[in-house]
Amino acid sequence: MTEAQRKFVELEKQRESIKKFHEDFAEAIAKVKEEIGFDGYFQDNEGTVYKIVDPSGRWIDYDKISYTRTKRPTEEKSPRPLSVKEAELMGYNLPKK
């Protein structure tokens, strides 16, 4: 088997669990959206602030609900940026470095 074929088989074996994760995540974010609505905020126990947003369209896979968030204390920057300033303006206290 080639390296590309080995990698394909390895990933293909994970496909069902990854599919299940995405289904579970879509259900979880939909429930949060029902609770707080689009443009609603919440904060986790680590201090990260999340905002539920109506995403702009994506070419391949259009998500009906999305989110942005502040960076976690362990991150240099957030991969889904929500500014600290915006979160603080909404009344959230974020952990300081």
C-alpha positions in Angstrom: 0.0 0.0 0.0 1.3 3.5 -0.8 1.5 6.2 1.8 -1.4 8.0 0.2 -3.5 4.8 0.2 -2.6 4.2 3.9 -3.6 7.7 4.8 -6.9 7.3 2.9 -7.8 4.0 4.7 -6.9 5.6 8.1 -9.2 8.5 7.5 -11.9 6.5 5.9 -12.1 4.4 9.1 -12.7 7.6 11.1 -15.4 8.9 8.7 -18.4 7.6 10.6 -17.3 9.0 14.0 -16.4 12.3 12.4 -19.8 12.4 10.7 -21.5 11.7 14.1 -19.4 14.5 15.7 -20.6 17.0 13.1 -24.2 15.9 13.5 -24.0 16.2 17.3 -22.3 19.6 17.0 -25.0 20.9 14.6 -27.7 19.8 17.1 -25.9 21.4 20.0 -25.4 24.7 18.3 -29.0 24.7 17.2 -30.2 24.3 20.8 -27.9 27.1 22.0 -29.4 29.3 19.2 -32.9 28.4 20.4 -31.9 29.6 23.9 -30.2 32.8 23.1 -30.9 33.6 19.4 -28.7 35.0 16.7 -26.3 37.6 18.0 -26.6 36.1 21.5 -23.6 35.7 23.7 -22.5 33.3 26.5 -19.4 32.6 28.4 -17.8 29.3 29.3 -16.1 28.3 32.6 -12.6 29.2 31.2 -13.8 32.7 30.3 -14.1 32.3 26.6 -17.1 34.3 25.2 -19.1 32.9 22.3 -21.5 34.7 20.0 -24.1 32.8 17.8 -24.1 34.3 14.3 -25.9 33.9 11.0 -23.0 32.8 8.8 -22.3 34.1 5.3 -22.7 31.4 2.7 -20.0 28.9 2.0 -19.3 27.5 -1.4 -19.5 23.8 -0.6 -21.2 23.4 2.8 -23.6 26.1 4.0 -24.1 26.1 7.7 -27.4 27.6 8.9 -26.0 28.6 12.3 -22.4 29.5 13.2 -20.5 31.2 16.1 -17.5 33.4 16.8 -15.5 33.3 20.1 -12.8 35.0 22.0 -9.5 33.3 22.2 -9.0 30.8 24.9 -6.3 31.5 27.6 -4.1 28.9 26.0 -4.4 30.4 22.4 -2.4 33.1 20.7 -5.5 34.0 18.7 -9.0 32.6 18.1 -9.6 30.7 14.9 -13.1 32.2 15.0 -12.4 35.7 16.2 -14.7 37.6 18.5 -12.9 40.6 19.8 -12.2 41.0 23.5 -13.4 44.6 23.2 -16.8 43.5 21.8 -17.2 40.8 24.6 -16.3 43.4 27.3 -18.8 45.9 25.8 -21.4 43.2 26.2 -20.5 43.0 29.9 -18.3 39.9 30.0 -15.2 39.7 32.2 -12.4 38.0 30.4 -9.4 36.4 32.0 -6.2 38.5 31.9 -2.8 37.1 30.9 
